[in-house]
């Protein structure tokens, strides 16, 4: 399956997908990396690895439609079959998403539907919740919404700040995103309304309690 990865910054999730897709037995490859930030560090990572890249600075466009039309055309030109948002900081409109039905996925650094939006880790720490994690989900027009494919669970520790929590969550993001994309590429993921079924995937038995 050909992937298009959309980024805006650092690109560590892109890197995780690059590492996964480099393996012979992985059922997907990255056909194109697109950024709305021409200076994104992730573009450099992609170019260094010999991947095709494109940058469309959203500030160069009069409206969202024009910006998205360029992205859409570049993805289609590269033969992309699944669009992976990886730290892409622009909302995609319903119009764009209609052209990619159930073909856009996102990773978010919280246990959705809790803590959508930005400044996630600050909010999690301030809330006093004992757990956080990440979510990979199909994208719907509402921000950080859509059927959930996989989540990780990470404890919030005494003394955590946004940075220490972000690092702990990020390590699990790098595990979850390649796994979810692999399942999709293998044709094992089915959407039933708001629910996702993954054929052949297991479920952990344990309950996690924090603090212990
Ligand atoms: C990640 O935390 C991701 O969940 C969020 O934005 C961040 C992107 O990080 N959507 P990176 O660019 O992949 O390193």
py3Dmol code that shows the C-alpha trace and the ligand (Angstrom):
import py3Dmol

protein = """\
ATOM      1  CA  UNK A   1       0.000   0.000   0.000  1.00  0.00           C
ATOM      2  CA  UNK A   2       1.355   3.407  -0.943  1.00  0.00           C
ATOM      3  CA  UNK A   3       1.399   5.929   1.892  1.00  0.00           C
ATOM      4  CA  UNK A   4       1.379   9.698   1.810  1.00  0.00           C
ATOM      5  CA  UNK A   5       2.651  11.164   5.088  1.00  0.00           C
ATOM      6  CA  UNK A   6       1.632  14.719   5.983  1.00  0.00           C
ATOM      7  CA  UNK A   7       3.812  16.560   8.497  1.00  0.00           C
ATOM      8  CA  UNK A   8       4.411  20.034   9.869  1.00  0.00           C
ATOM      9  CA  UNK A   9       7.489  19.638  12.035  1.00  0.00           C
ATOM     10  CA  UNK A  10      10.003  17.310  13.618  1.00  0.00           C
ATOM     11  CA  UNK A  11       8.776  14.128  11.956  1.00  0.00           C
ATOM     12  CA  UNK A  12       9.598  11.508  14.569  1.00  0.00           C
ATOM     13  CA  UNK A  13       6.417   9.587  13.705  1.00  0.00           C
ATOM     14  CA  UNK A  14       7.377   9.876  10.046  1.00  0.00           C
ATOM     15  CA  UNK A  15      10.733   8.387  11.077  1.00  0.00           C
ATOM     16  CA  UNK A  16       8.967   5.491  12.793  1.00  0.00           C
ATOM     17  CA  UNK A  17       6.954   4.856   9.617  1.00  0.00           C
ATOM     18  CA  UNK A  18      10.137   5.114   7.534  1.00  0.00           C
ATOM     19  CA  UNK A  19      11.838   2.519   9.723  1.00  0.00           C
ATOM     20  CA  UNK A  20       8.842   0.188   9.511  1.00  0.00           C
ATOM     21  CA  UNK A  21       8.344   0.545   5.760  1.00  0.00           C
ATOM     22  CA  UNK A  22      12.044  -0.132   5.173  1.00  0.00           C
ATOM     23  CA  UNK A  23      11.553  -3.689   6.376  1.00  0.00           C
ATOM     24  CA  UNK A  24      11.030  -6.283   3.628  1.00  0.00           C
ATOM     25  CA  UNK A  25       7.982  -7.848   5.226  1.00  0.00           C
ATOM     26  CA  UNK A  26       6.126  -4.570   5.862  1.00  0.00           C
ATOM     27  CA  UNK A  27       3.079  -4.305   3.571  1.00  0.00           C
ATOM     28  CA  UNK A  28       3.319  -0.561   2.829  1.00  0.00           C
ATOM     29  CA  UNK A  29       5.770   1.960   1.437  1.00  0.00           C
ATOM     30  CA  UNK A  30       6.013   5.742   1.666  1.00  0.00           C
ATOM     31  CA  UNK A  31       5.286   7.237  -1.768  1.00  0.00           C
ATOM     32  CA  UNK A  32       5.339  10.904  -0.729  1.00  0.00           C
ATOM     33  CA  UNK A  33       5.966  13.136   2.283  1.00  0.00           C
ATOM     34  CA  UNK A  34       4.104  16.466   2.241  1.00  0.00           C
ATOM     35  CA  UNK A  35       4.599  19.408   4.578  1.00  0.00           C
ATOM     36  CA  UNK A  36       2.822  22.724   4.968  1.00  0.00           C
ATOM     37  CA  UNK A  37       6.029  24.041   6.546  1.00  0.00           C
ATOM     38  CA  UNK A  38       8.847  24.195   3.982  1.00  0.00           C
ATOM     39  CA  UNK A  39      11.421  24.235   6.807  1.00  0.00           C
ATOM     40  CA  UNK A  40      10.026  21.184   8.628  1.00  0.00           C
ATOM     41  CA  UNK A  41      12.812  19.007   9.997  1.00  0.00           C
ATOM     42  CA  UNK A  42      10.838  15.963   8.891  1.00  0.00           C
ATOM     43  CA  UNK A  43      11.258  16.952   5.232  1.00  0.00           C
ATOM     44  CA  UNK A  44      15.008  16.788   5.717  1.00  0.00           C
ATOM     45  CA  UNK A  45      14.724  13.293   7.216  1.00  0.00           C
ATOM     46  CA  UNK A  46      12.640  12.200   4.231  1.00  0.00           C
ATOM     47  CA  UNK A  47      14.990  13.704   1.647  1.00  0.00           C
ATOM     48  CA  UNK A  48      18.001  12.146   3.389  1.00  0.00           C
ATOM     49  CA  UNK A  49      16.317   8.772   3.023  1.00  0.00           C
ATOM     50  CA  UNK A  50      15.659   9.383  -0.678  1.00  0.00           C
ATOM     51  CA  UNK A  51      11.889   9.767  -0.336  1.00  0.00           C
ATOM     52  CA  UNK A  52       9.847  12.047  -2.586  1.00  0.00           C
ATOM     53  CA  UNK A  53       8.763  15.231  -0.804  1.00  0.00           C
ATOM     54  CA  UNK A  54       6.566  18.240  -1.474  1.00  0.00           C
ATOM     55  CA  UNK A  55       6.000  21.441   0.485  1.00  0.00           C
ATOM     56  CA  UNK A  56       2.967  23.689   0.180  1.00  0.00           C
ATOM     57  CA  UNK A  57       3.097  26.662   2.506  1.00  0.00           C
ATOM     58  CA  UNK A  58      -0.505  27.304   3.514  1.00  0.00           C
ATOM     59  CA  UNK A  59       0.291  31.029   3.801  1.00  0.00           C
ATOM     60  CA  UNK A  60       0.823  31.144   0.028  1.00  0.00           C
ATOM     61  CA  UNK A  61      -2.817  30.288  -0.627  1.00  0.00           C
ATOM     62  CA  UNK A  62      -5.822  32.598  -0.566  1.00  0.00           C
ATOM     63  CA  UNK A  63      -8.042  29.879   0.875  1.00  0.00           C
ATOM     64  CA  UNK A  64      -8.059  26.392   2.311  1.00  0.00           C
ATOM     65  CA  UNK A  65      -9.508  24.879  -0.876  1.00  0.00           C
ATOM     66  CA  UNK A  66      -6.565  25.994  -2.986  1.00  0.00           C
ATOM     67  CA  UNK A  67      -4.079  24.679  -0.439  1.00  0.00           C
ATOM     68  CA  UNK A  68      -5.844  21.335  -0.142  1.00  0.00           C
ATOM     69  CA  UNK A  69      -6.222  21.008  -3.929  1.00  0.00           C
ATOM     70  CA  UNK A  70      -2.416  21.074  -4.263  1.00  0.00           C
ATOM     71  CA  UNK A  71      -1.975  18.486  -1.553  1.00  0.00           C
ATOM     72  CA  UNK A  72      -4.679  16.303  -3.078  1.00  0.00           C
ATOM     73  CA  UNK A  73      -3.127  16.493  -6.536  1.00  0.00           C
ATOM     74  CA  UNK A  74       0.354  15.663  -5.249  1.00  0.00           C
ATOM     75  CA  UNK A  75      -0.927  12.651  -3.299  1.00  0.00           C
ATOM     76  CA  UNK A  76      -2.873  11.362  -6.306  1.00  0.00           C
ATOM     77  CA  UNK A  77       0.096  11.997  -8.579  1.00  0.00           C
ATOM     78  CA  UNK A  78       2.232   9.797  -6.333  1.00  0.00           C
ATOM     79  CA  UNK A  79      -0.383   7.022  -6.352  1.00  0.00           C
ATOM     80  CA  UNK A  80      -1.057   7.367  -2.627  1.00  0.00           C
ATOM     81  CA  UNK A  81      -3.687   5.009  -1.198  1.00  0.00           C
ATOM     82  CA  UNK A  82      -3.578   5.931   2.488  1.00  0.00           C
ATOM     83  CA  UNK A  83      -2.894   9.380   3.932  1.00  0.00           C
ATOM     84  CA  UNK A  84      -1.122   9.380   7.313  1.00  0.00           C
ATOM     85  CA  UNK A  85      -1.206  12.618   9.300  1.00  0.00           C
ATOM     86  CA  UNK A  86       1.893  12.722  11.471  1.00  0.00           C
ATOM     87  CA  UNK A  87       2.027  15.988  13.355  1.00  0.00           C
ATOM     88  CA  UNK A  88       0.227  17.807  10.521  1.00  0.00           C
ATOM     89  CA  UNK A  89      -1.027  21.011  12.116  1.00  0.00           C
ATOM     90  CA  UNK A  90      -3.748  22.000   9.637  1.00  0.00           C
ATOM     91  CA  UNK A  91      -7.359  20.853   9.832  1.00  0.00           C
ATOM     92  CA  UNK A  92      -8.481  19.091   6.647  1.00  0.00           C
ATOM     93  CA  UNK A  93     -11.918  20.109   5.367  1.00  0.00           C
ATOM     94  CA  UNK A  94     -14.855  17.805   4.763  1.00  0.00           C
ATOM     95  CA  UNK A  95     -14.354  18.473   1.047  1.00  0.00           C
ATOM     96  CA  UNK A  96     -10.834  17.051   1.101  1.00  0.00           C
ATOM     97  CA  UNK A  97     -11.822  14.094   3.271  1.00  0.00           C
ATOM     98  CA  UNK A  98     -14.710  13.162   0.948  1.00  0.00           C
ATOM     99  CA  UNK A  99     -12.091  12.461  -1.710  1.00  0.00           C
ATOM    100  CA  UNK A 100     -10.336  10.016   0.637  1.00  0.00           C
ATOM    101  CA  UNK A 101     -13.155   8.062   2.302  1.00  0.00           C
ATOM    102  CA  UNK A 102     -11.762   6.171   5.312  1.00  0.00           C
ATOM    103  CA  UNK A 103      -8.349   6.693   3.757  1.00  0.00           C
ATOM    104  CA  UNK A 104      -6.948   9.296   6.161  1.00  0.00           C
ATOM    105  CA  UNK A 105      -5.541   8.381   9.581  1.00  0.00           C
ATOM    106  CA  UNK A 106      -4.053  10.514  12.338  1.00  0.00           C
ATOM    107  CA  UNK A 107      -2.012  10.077  15.485  1.00  0.00           C
ATOM    108  CA  UNK A 108      -2.855  12.139  18.550  1.00  0.00           C
ATOM    109  CA  UNK A 109      -0.927  12.183  21.838  1.00  0.00           C
ATOM    110  CA  UNK A 110      -3.795  11.545  24.247  1.00  0.00           C
ATOM    111  CA  UNK A 111      -6.423   8.944  25.000  1.00  0.00           C
ATOM    112  CA  UNK A 112      -9.124  10.364  22.739  1.00  0.00           C
ATOM    113  CA  UNK A 113     -11.871  11.434  23.115  1.00  0.00           C
ATOM    114  CA  UNK A 114     -10.143  12.997  26.139  1.00  0.00           C
ATOM    115  CA  UNK A 115      -7.850  15.962  25.473  1.00  0.00           C
ATOM    116  CA  UNK A 116      -8.288  16.735  21.766  1.00  0.00           C
ATOM    117  CA  UNK A 117      -6.616  19.817  20.309  1.00  0.00           C
ATOM    118  CA  UNK A 118      -3.250  21.350  21.140  1.00  0.00           C
ATOM    119  CA  UNK A 119      -1.190  21.736  24.357  1.00  0.00           C
ATOM    120  CA  UNK A 120      -2.363  18.252  25.209  1.00  0.00           C
ATOM    121  CA  UNK A 121       0.301  17.248  27.720  1.00  0.00           C
ATOM    122  CA  UNK A 122       0.023  20.496  29.707  1.00  0.00           C
ATOM    123  CA  UNK A 123      -3.700  19.889  30.037  1.00  0.00           C
ATOM    124  CA  UNK A 124      -3.258  16.240  30.995  1.00  0.00           C
ATOM    125  CA  UNK A 125      -0.735  17.088  33.732  1.00  0.00           C
ATOM    126  CA  UNK A 126      -2.893  19.934  35.065  1.00  0.00           C
ATOM    127  CA  UNK A 127      -6.000  17.732  35.116  1.00  0.00           C
ATOM    128  CA  UNK A 128      -4.561  15.236  37.596  1.00  0.00           C
ATOM    129  CA  UNK A 129      -5.567  12.258  35.460  1.00  0.00           C
ATOM    130  CA  UNK A 130      -3.415   9.206  36.263  1.00  0.00           C
ATOM    131  CA  UNK A 131      -3.054   7.905  32.717  1.00  0.00           C
ATOM    132  CA  UNK A 132      -2.442   9.229  29.254  1.00  0.00           C
ATOM    133  CA  UNK A 133      -1.373   7.623  25.995  1.00  0.00           C
ATOM    134  CA  UNK A 134      -1.817   7.979  22.273  1.00  0.00           C
ATOM    135  CA  UNK A 135      -4.549   7.270  19.736  1.00  0.00           C
ATOM    136  CA  UNK A 136      -4.430   6.345  16.052  1.00  0.00           C
ATOM    137  CA  UNK A 137      -7.803   6.983  14.425  1.00  0.00           C
ATOM    138  CA  UNK A 138      -9.545   7.477  11.112  1.00  0.00           C
ATOM    139  CA  UNK A 139      -9.999  11.174  10.420  1.00  0.00           C
ATOM    140  CA  UNK A 140     -13.359  12.911  10.366  1.00  0.00           C
ATOM    141  CA  UNK A 141     -13.872  16.627   9.727  1.00  0.00           C
ATOM    142  CA  UNK A 142     -14.097  17.431  13.454  1.00  0.00           C
ATOM    143  CA  UNK A 143     -10.716  17.953  15.115  1.00  0.00           C
ATOM    144  CA  UNK A 144      -9.139  14.793  16.582  1.00  0.00           C
ATOM    145  CA  UNK A 145     -12.309  12.780  16.040  1.00  0.00           C
ATOM    146  CA  UNK A 146     -13.029   9.523  14.248  1.00  0.00           C
ATOM    147  CA  UNK A 147     -13.080   5.744  14.704  1.00  0.00           C
ATOM    148  CA  UNK A 148     -10.233   4.581  16.961  1.00  0.00           C
ATOM    149  CA  UNK A 149      -7.879   1.892  15.656  1.00  0.00           C
ATOM    150  CA  UNK A 150      -5.337   1.566  18.482  1.00  0.00           C
ATOM    151  CA  UNK A 151      -4.423   3.287  21.739  1.00  0.00           C
ATOM    152  CA  UNK A 152      -1.493   3.042  24.136  1.00  0.00           C
ATOM    153  CA  UNK A 153      -1.681   3.543  27.889  1.00  0.00           C
ATOM    154  CA  UNK A 154       1.024   5.470  29.733  1.00  0.00           C
ATOM    155  CA  UNK A 155       1.091   6.421  33.427  1.00  0.00           C
ATOM    156  CA  UNK A 156       1.269  10.039  34.465  1.00  0.00           C
ATOM    157  CA  UNK A 157       3.984  10.128  37.144  1.00  0.00           C
ATOM    158  CA  UNK A 158       4.408  12.426  40.146  1.00  0.00           C
ATOM    159  CA  UNK A 159       6.547  15.363  39.102  1.00  0.00           C
ATOM    160  CA  UNK A 160       5.752  14.959  35.400  1.00  0.00           C
ATOM    161  CA  UNK A 161       5.682  18.088  33.306  1.00  0.00           C
ATOM    162  CA  UNK A 162       4.482  18.365  29.723  1.00  0.00           C
ATOM    163  CA  UNK A 163       7.934  17.449  28.386  1.00  0.00           C
ATOM    164  CA  UNK A 164       8.510  14.316  30.451  1.00  0.00           C
ATOM    165  CA  UNK A 165       4.986  13.089  29.734  1.00  0.00           C
ATOM    166  CA  UNK A 166       5.294  13.924  26.026  1.00  0.00           C
ATOM    167  CA  UNK A 167       8.487  11.849  25.778  1.00  0.00           C
ATOM    168  CA  UNK A 168       6.828   8.853  27.452  1.00  0.00           C
ATOM    169  CA  UNK A 169       3.790   9.082  25.170  1.00  0.00           C
ATOM    170  CA  UNK A 170       5.907   9.667  22.055  1.00  0.00           C
ATOM    171  CA  UNK A 171       7.789   6.403  22.558  1.00  0.00           C
ATOM    172  CA  UNK A 172       4.456   4.577  22.367  1.00  0.00           C
ATOM    173  CA  UNK A 173       3.328   6.634  19.354  1.00  0.00           C
ATOM    174  CA  UNK A 174       6.293   5.229  17.467  1.00  0.00           C
ATOM    175  CA  UNK A 175       5.075   1.705  18.245  1.00  0.00           C
ATOM    176  CA  UNK A 176       1.391   2.291  17.570  1.00  0.00           C
ATOM    177  CA  UNK A 177       1.448   4.141  14.253  1.00  0.00           C
ATOM    178  CA  UNK A 178       3.378   1.530  12.243  1.00  0.00           C
ATOM    179  CA  UNK A 179       1.204  -1.194  13.766  1.00  0.00           C
ATOM    180  CA  UNK A 180      -2.083   0.508  12.811  1.00  0.00           C
ATOM    181  CA  UNK A 181      -0.880   1.245   9.272  1.00  0.00           C
ATOM    182  CA  UNK A 182       0.280  -2.364   8.875  1.00  0.00           C
ATOM    183  CA  UNK A 183      -3.162  -3.651   9.858  1.00  0.00           C
ATOM    184  CA  UNK A 184      -4.841  -1.330   7.359  1.00  0.00           C
ATOM    185  CA  UNK A 185      -2.442  -2.344   4.591  1.00  0.00           C
ATOM    186  CA  UNK A 186      -3.146  -5.993   5.364  1.00  0.00           C
ATOM    187  CA  UNK A 187      -6.881  -5.354   4.937  1.00  0.00           C
ATOM    188  CA  UNK A 188      -7.600  -6.374   8.535  1.00  0.00           C
ATOM    189  CA  UNK A 189      -9.302  -3.159   9.658  1.00  0.00           C
ATOM    190  CA  UNK A 190     -13.071  -2.709   9.343  1.00  0.00           C
ATOM    191  CA  UNK A 191     -15.094   0.320  10.381  1.00  0.00           C
ATOM    192  CA  UNK A 192     -18.547  -0.253  11.842  1.00  0.00           C
ATOM    193  CA  UNK A 193     -20.027   3.154  12.515  1.00  0.00           C
ATOM    194  CA  UNK A 194     -17.875   4.626  15.262  1.00  0.00           C
ATOM    195  CA  UNK A 195     -16.190   1.313  16.040  1.00  0.00           C
ATOM    196  CA  UNK A 196     -13.181  -0.342  14.444  1.00  0.00           C
ATOM    197  CA  UNK A 197     -12.576  -4.083  14.309  1.00  0.00           C
ATOM    198  CA  UNK A 198      -9.094  -5.439  13.670  1.00  0.00           C
ATOM    199  CA  UNK A 199      -9.167  -9.025  12.418  1.00  0.00           C
ATOM    200  CA  UNK A 200      -6.875 -11.268  14.409  1.00  0.00           C
ATOM    201  CA  UNK A 201      -5.719  -8.614  16.869  1.00  0.00           C
ATOM    202  CA  UNK A 202      -5.533  -9.551  20.550  1.00  0.00           C
ATOM    203  CA  UNK A 203      -6.551  -7.669  23.677  1.00  0.00           C
ATOM    204  CA  UNK A 204      -4.441  -7.406  26.843  1.00  0.00           C
ATOM    205  CA  UNK A 205      -5.961  -9.051  29.887  1.00  0.00           C
ATOM    206  CA  UNK A 206      -4.631  -6.733  32.540  1.00  0.00           C
ATOM    207  CA  UNK A 207      -6.202  -3.752  34.199  1.00  0.00           C
ATOM    208  CA  UNK A 208      -3.746  -0.956  34.955  1.00  0.00           C
ATOM    209  CA  UNK A 209      -3.982   0.849  38.269  1.00  0.00           C
ATOM    210  CA  UNK A 210      -1.958   3.959  39.097  1.00  0.00           C
ATOM    211  CA  UNK A 211      -0.616   4.646  41.715  1.00  0.00           C
ATOM    212  CA  UNK A 212       0.031   1.179  43.106  1.00  0.00           C
TER     213      UNK A 212
END
"""
ligand_1 = """\
14
LIG
C 3.019 13.859 17.939
O 2.949 13.935 19.341
C 1.682 13.531 17.340
O 0.908 12.691 18.151
C 1.033 14.888 17.245
O 2.068 15.754 16.877
C 3.309 15.225 17.315
C 4.176 15.123 16.109
O 5.479 14.742 16.436
N -0.081 14.860 16.332
P 6.486 14.287 15.296
O 6.561 15.443 14.301
O 5.950 13.049 14.679
O 7.795 14.065 15.989
"""
view = py3Dmol.view(width=600, height=400)
view.addModel(protein, "pdb")
view.setStyle({"model": 0}, {"cartoon": {"style": "trace"}})
view.addModel(ligand_1, "xyz")
view.setStyle({"model": 1}, {"stick": {}})
view.zoomTo()
view.show()
